[in-house]
Amino acid sequence: MKKIITTFFLVCFAWNTYNAFNMENCTKEININHLNSKNILSYIKENNLTNKIMKICSNDICSDINIQNIEQDIKEFIKRNLKYLESKDKDTSLEAELKGFRIDKILVNSCL
């Protein structure tokens, strides 16, 4: 009985390890030159990325995105970036708030 339980435990552990390494291969990076904080949400919806999006990055700041709270997470990402820009330069922050700031990359789950 001990051998069966031990074998079952080792199989479960191996399966979880395999799945963890497999998920790393599912991450795809999307780089778009014309994308900014004003049109990010519409871009995500138009390209059917709402169920696949994992992370958004701009400059030095990246933010994980939860699929259930996608709009709220994006709003928080924008607020955090604006605060970061404000700490660097007030004029740049105001311009970014009016025109939007550049989104460098979007990470999506390509296995879905």
N, C-alpha and C positions, 0 to 999 in steps of 0.2 A: 504494500500500500504506500510506503514511503517513497519507493521508486516512481510510482505513478504520479504522486503529488509533485515530487521533485522534477520529473520530466515535464509535467504540465506547466510548472512555474518557469522552467527554462524556455519552453516553447513560447509562452506568453511574453517573456522578456525579449526573446529574439525577434518576435513579431513587432513589438513596440519599437525596438531599436531600428528595425528595417523601415517602418513607417516614418520615423523621425528623420532618417537620412533621405528617404524618398521625397519628403515635403520640400527639402532644400532644392531639389531639382525642378520643382514646380513653380518657382519664383521667376517671373519674367519682368524685365525692366522696360518701361515705355518712356522714351524721351521725345518731347514735342517742343519745338521752338516758340510757337505762337501761344502757348497756354499760359494763362495767368490766373490769379485768385478770383477775378470777376467771372471768368467763364469755366472754371474747373468743374462745377456741379453739372452744368449743361453738357460738357464734354463727356463726363462719366456716364450720364444717362443716355446720350446719343450713341455712344459706342458700347452700350450694354456691359459696362464694367461694374455695375452696382453690386453684383453678387461675387465679383472676383477681386475687388480692390483690397489691398492689404496695407499699403503705406503711401504717403505723399511726402515729397521732399522739395524744399526750396532753400537754396544757399546752404547754410550749416544746419538747418532745422528739418528734421523728419518727424512725422507723426503717424502712429498706427491708427488705422481706420477700422472701426467695428461696423460690420455690414448692417446690423440692426439700427445703429445710430449714425448713419453715414452723414446726414445733413448737419447734425449737431457736432460731430467730430470734425467736419470740415470747417465749420464756423469757429470752433476752438483753435484749430490749426491756424486759421487766418488771424485771429486775435493774438495768438502767441507770436506769430511772425511780425505783426505790427508793433508789438511791445519790444521785440528784439531790434527792429529797425529804428524805433524811437530812441532806444538806448544808444544807438550808434550815431544817428543824425536826425534831428527833428524834421528838417525839410524833406528828407528822403521818406520818412514815415508818412508825412502828409500826402506826398505824391503817390505813395503806394496805396494809401487808403482811398484816394480818389480814382486812380487809374488801375490799381491792382499791382501785385508783384508777381514776378516770374515763378512758375512752377518748373523745377528742373527735371523731376522724374516722378513716375507713378510705378509702384510695384504691385503686380497682380499675381494671383494664383492661376497659372496656366493649365493646371490639371483638372480644373472644373469644367 
